[in-house]
Amino acid sequence: MKTIPVVKEILNANDQIAEENDDLLKSHQIFALNLMASPGAGKTTFILATCNRLPPALRPGVIEGDLASSIDADKISARGIPVVQINTGGGCHLDAPMIRSALPQLPLNDITLLFIENVGNLVCPANFKLGSDLNIVVASVPEGHDKPYKYPTMFVAANAVILNKADMIEVFEFDVDYFRRGVQMVNPNAPIFIVSSKTGAGLDDWITWLAQQAAPKG
Amino acid sequence: MKTIPVVKEILNANDQIAEENDDLLKSHQIFALNLMASPGAGKTTFILATCNRLPPALRPGVIEGDLASSIDADKISARGIPVVQINTGGGCHLDAPMIRSALPQLPLNDITLLFIENVGNLVCPANFKLGSDLNIVVASVPEGHDKPYKYPTMFVAANAVILNKADMIEVFEFDVDYFRRGVQMVNPNAPIFIVSSKTGAGLDDWITWLAQQAAPKG
């Protein structure tokens, strides 16, 4: 009977540290997004395309999560955006202690919008709070329109769903209505933004919504 | 000190059941593949394209793994191929006990080649033996050429790597040489087959290799 309390304690520890991360971010007036997606859905390109179009009050910073490599962080850094790379060393998701370690390495007084790019994985990241304000799920057209039906837990966790690589909808015969119904079946309230990070299509609506969410309340 | 032995026992239990699965499959002269990939890499379409081209001695059966839905199993069944759907109910990978439960539901005396389509996840499935003869990793062009660098543990586990959706190489400006170097860096011996399950390109080489692997030894 000893193992069950141990597991509980670990989960609670993550959630407690997530709350501390949230407190730290709020004390610096930073709004944080946890971006989750399959490998190769285009999270990094989407972050860069978003950063290109942000209103001046939203000054971005990025935490990149990957099993290995600094490929994504290098792309972000090349654009002059503050970035920290977390290598999980095989781990399938980011957790709150990793974010706690990364935050002091960012210029917290200079940024107002933090993108946390989770490990590419449409399953495990949904189970670990990081201390972010919103969960954003990025799906992409080449993955197919059946993903909400096959990976419902991820879509349940979303505050908004991005459908990326929309310039490929015809090439892949992607059924947008079927995808939309799948999202709404498990998560009726999450807005769905259909975008192409490559062409810029659809990004204006997403950024208008994001700016509203990030605006100081009251 | 009580929790460490418990974890070990669970891991050993999986491996032991994987060996039992392997024994059962061998007793029926069935050669088994564990197909692992990101969500939407085209595993099911690749299985169907392969089945269309198999030599007569290779009579296929399929185990489909998904968190939810029977979308993939329905596609396989529609083609008259014996199939069992495993729904993990949120679990991020298949494990050996799940395969043990599924096997008796297949016509084991009629099939000689078993495709086990794992949950779409480029991280976790690599850590769980199922009792298969080969691990096949299916990457796809739209995911990008950097996947071997960012998800090395999956590519380390591969006996062969399929690069699917090759008809999209130009559209996505996919650098095949960079991808190939990434695979060879962590796994110098795995053959890489560049295929399009849609057009059929490259499938002949893959099937020739597969038939050699599956041929009774000695």
Chai-1 contact restraints between the chains, C-beta under 6 A:
chainA,res_idxA,chainB,res_idxB,connection_type,confidence,min_distance_angstrom,max_distance_angstrom,comment,restraint_id
A,K2,B,K2,contact,1.0,0.0,6.0,A-B,restraint_1
A,T3,B,T3,contact,1.0,0.0,6.0,A-B,restraint_2
A,T3,B,V6,contact,1.0,0.0,6.0,A-B,restraint_3
A,V6,B,T3,contact,1.0,0.0,6.0,A-B,restraint_4
A,S38,B,S38,contact,1.0,0.0,6.0,A-B,restraint_5
A,S38,B,P39,contact,1.0,0.0,6.0,A-B,restraint_6
A,P39,B,S38,contact,1.0,0.0,6.0,A-B,restraint_7
A,P39,B,L122,contact,1.0,0.0,6.0,A-B,restraint_8
A,P39,B,E143,contact,1.0,0.0,6.0,A-B,restraint_9
A,P39,B,K147,contact,1.0,0.0,6.0,A-B,restraint_10
A,G40,B,E143,contact,1.0,0.0,6.0,A-B,restraint_11
A,G40,B,G144,contact,1.0,0.0,6.0,A-B,restraint_12
A,D66,B,K150,contact,1.0,0.0,6.0,A-B,restraint_13
A,L67,B,Y151,contact,1.0,0.0,6.0,A-B,restraint_14
A,A68,B,P152,contact,1.0,0.0,6.0,A-B,restraint_15
A,S69,B,Y149,contact,1.0,0.0,6.0,A-B,restraint_16
A,S69,B,K150,contact,1.0,0.0,6.0,A-B,restraint_17
A,I71,B,D146,contact,1.0,0.0,6.0,A-B,restraint_18
A,G90,B,T153,contact,1.0,0.0,6.0,A-B,restraint_19
A,C92,B,V123,contact,1.0,0.0,6.0,A-B,restraint_20
A,C92,B,C124,contact,1.0,0.0,6.0,A-B,restraint_21
A,N121,B,V123,contact,1.0,0.0,6.0,A-B,restraint_22
A,L122,B,P39,contact,1.0,0.0,6.0,A-B,restraint_23
A,V123,B,C92,contact,1.0,0.0,6.0,A-B,restraint_24
A,V123,B,N121,contact,1.0,0.0,6.0,A-B,restraint_25
A,C124,B,C92,contact,1.0,0.0,6.0,A-B,restraint_26
A,P142,B,P142,contact,1.0,0.0,6.0,A-B,restraint_27
A,E143,B,P39,contact,1.0,0.0,6.0,A-B,restraint_28
A,E143,B,G40,contact,1.0,0.0,6.0,A-B,restraint_29
A,G144,B,G40,contact,1.0,0.0,6.0,A-B,restraint_30
A,D146,B,I71,contact,1.0,0.0,6.0,A-B,restraint_31
A,K147,B,P39,contact,1.0,0.0,6.0,A-B,restraint_32
A,Y149,B,S69,contact,1.0,0.0,6.0,A-B,restraint_33
A,K150,B,D66,contact,1.0,0.0,6.0,A-B,restraint_34
A,K150,B,S69,contact,1.0,0.0,6.0,A-B,restraint_35
A,Y151,B,L67,contact,1.0,0.0,6.0,A-B,restraint_36
A,P152,B,A68,contact,1.0,0.0,6.0,A-B,restraint_37
A,T153,B,G90,contact,1.0,0.0,6.0,A-B,restraint_38
